Every structure is written in structure tokens, then in C-alpha cells.
């Protein structure tokens, strides 16, 4: 009975979006074929992929619909050979998350003790689909307290942590990506604005990326027959930089596919050439669509 109710809840979510015409509020472009494409075709195209990154804007309602829809399409194609990975849960919350997925604790308890984001409702449909279909969910991100340590005291501050704490971190010392990612980060942070030239801030960004890539890689090593769908803010994976680059360094043979999803004023007539460098698939959503927060 509970399974039926959860399934009904998810289907109602997807149906309500369809009824409101959400399909008219996004456009998907394959940068390899240089053609617009569909959710179903993305899933088919991922036959050889090990990891599919969905780079989102955290308050994009169309983006959240697409995450759920693409994950469902991947499951239709690959069944149990699929896992969900998320920036939105931190590594030290994996046990709590597993207890919820296995039906031992309530959703409200999980949300509190796994420190779910304030907009967890935006991600709930994907988590519930994974739960219903007994798919693994990876709490991928580095705990915020360690990122704060780096931004305040530098990378070396992590070395003094006890072994019991380091199990939630990527191997130390972790990589700090130079070159293009650093330049993008400086631009994102405002260039010469106060504090942006402090390397500790950039190294804390790298810790997010190193941590997520390590979580994905560890799971993949134990489950090489499974595809991993990782949901993350798009800055971390656009141009296959950040988390994607860190993961590729861990294993150059991994087949990585990335989606960059964002709203843009050019929605009615997008210039795909302008965005093609961002990913294998570009999804532009309607900027007039109401944000989730």
C-alpha cells in the first residue's frame, strides 16, 4: 500500500507538470549531432556512459522536472544498473540516507538528520523514485564543516583531522585545478573583488569537487556495471571542468557525459553555437517560468 501511494505521488508530480505544459518550457540540444533532441534519446545515447552529470540551477523548476524525467528514462533503459548521486547530500549522511531508503526511518527524520537542503521538495521526486525501485543513492558531497576549515585555515588544516574524520574526505592532499577552472572561478567570484584572490576560497571550491568525484569513483569501482546519474550545480561540471575533471583524473577511461541546464533570455530562439562548449547536451529553460524559490 505504501509503495502504491509513493508511486502515485511521483506520477502525480510528473503529470501535474505535463498538464501545465512544462514540455513547452525547455529545449534540449545535442552538441555532437547539432540537433535538438528528447529526454528519451538522451537515455538511449548513454548506453556507453559510466557517469551522466546533470548540471542544474538550483531554483529552476523546469530543470528539476527534467532531472526526474531523465532519471526515469534512464531506469526504463537500464533498470537496476543505475544509481543516483547528489551534491545535495554530504558523505557523513550516507548512513541516515540509507536508513531512509531501506524504510527504517521517516522522511522527516531523514530530512533533519541528513541535513537536506531547504528546497528538498525539488529533489524529492528523484529520491522517491530511487527508493521505490531500490536504486542506490550516493551522498556525494564533502561535509560543509571541512570546506569551511579550508576556506578559513587552508588545505593543510585537514591533515590534523583524526582518521575517523578523514573517511568522509577525498584522499589528501586533493588536487587543485589550475588553468581554465581557476579563471572561471575568479570570474564567477567577481575577479578582483575583496577576498577573491585568497587561494583558500578556491581550494575550498576544489574540495567540493574532489569530494564529489571521489564519492562517485568509489561507488563506480564497486559497481562497474552501473551508470551513475549525478545531480549538481552546473558550475561544478560545465565544460567538464570541476567535479567532472577531478573524476576523469581518477580514471581517464571513464566515459563521462554532461548536461548543462539553465534558463536564458534567448529561450525563444537560442543560438546553440554560443553554448555548445558547455556540455554534451545543452538544455535551455524558459526564464519566465516561476522559480522554485
C-alpha angles and dihedrals in degrees: 000000000000090000090052092051093048091048090049090050093053094045090049089053093052093041093051090054091048091049091052090054098250089156087070091057102065139050125199123207128190107214092199098054092029090226137112113258145182140253090250093051092052088057092049092047091055094069092114096035124111097189131021115195118204107199108200142180102237097229099040108121093194090049092054091049089051093050090057093042095049092046089051091048090050090052091051089055101038107019116193091359088088136089135186122228124187141193087204095074124058125225096249089059095060094102093052091046091050091050089055094046090051092051099248099118136033126258092245090054092048093049091052101041097037089050093234116197118265090250094052088135087072091059099035096093092059094046092047092050090052090048094049092049096042094242122157118253117203119213091212111170130096112252109264094233091066093047088053090052091056095045090051104034107015135248095297091065089076093061092073095056117112119256090253089062096043091061087076092054135073115257111291133271091037124201122269110206114229128192122028098012092051090050091049091049092051090050092048092050093049104266109247096014116133112284098012093102090056104109091208090071092053092045090054088054089051089053090060089052097043091048096050093045091050092051091050093045095049091051092046092052089057094041109033092158092062131086116225121216108200120194114203144143106282096238087071094059110019110125086010089279127131112021093009092052092047090052093048089053089056090056121002091195095063112114106229125187122185136198122200111201123183144136118256137180089235091065095120092054111009123194097224092188088065092059104031094102091064100072153323088276127027119200118191117193130199110270090207092063112107114261120233091237 
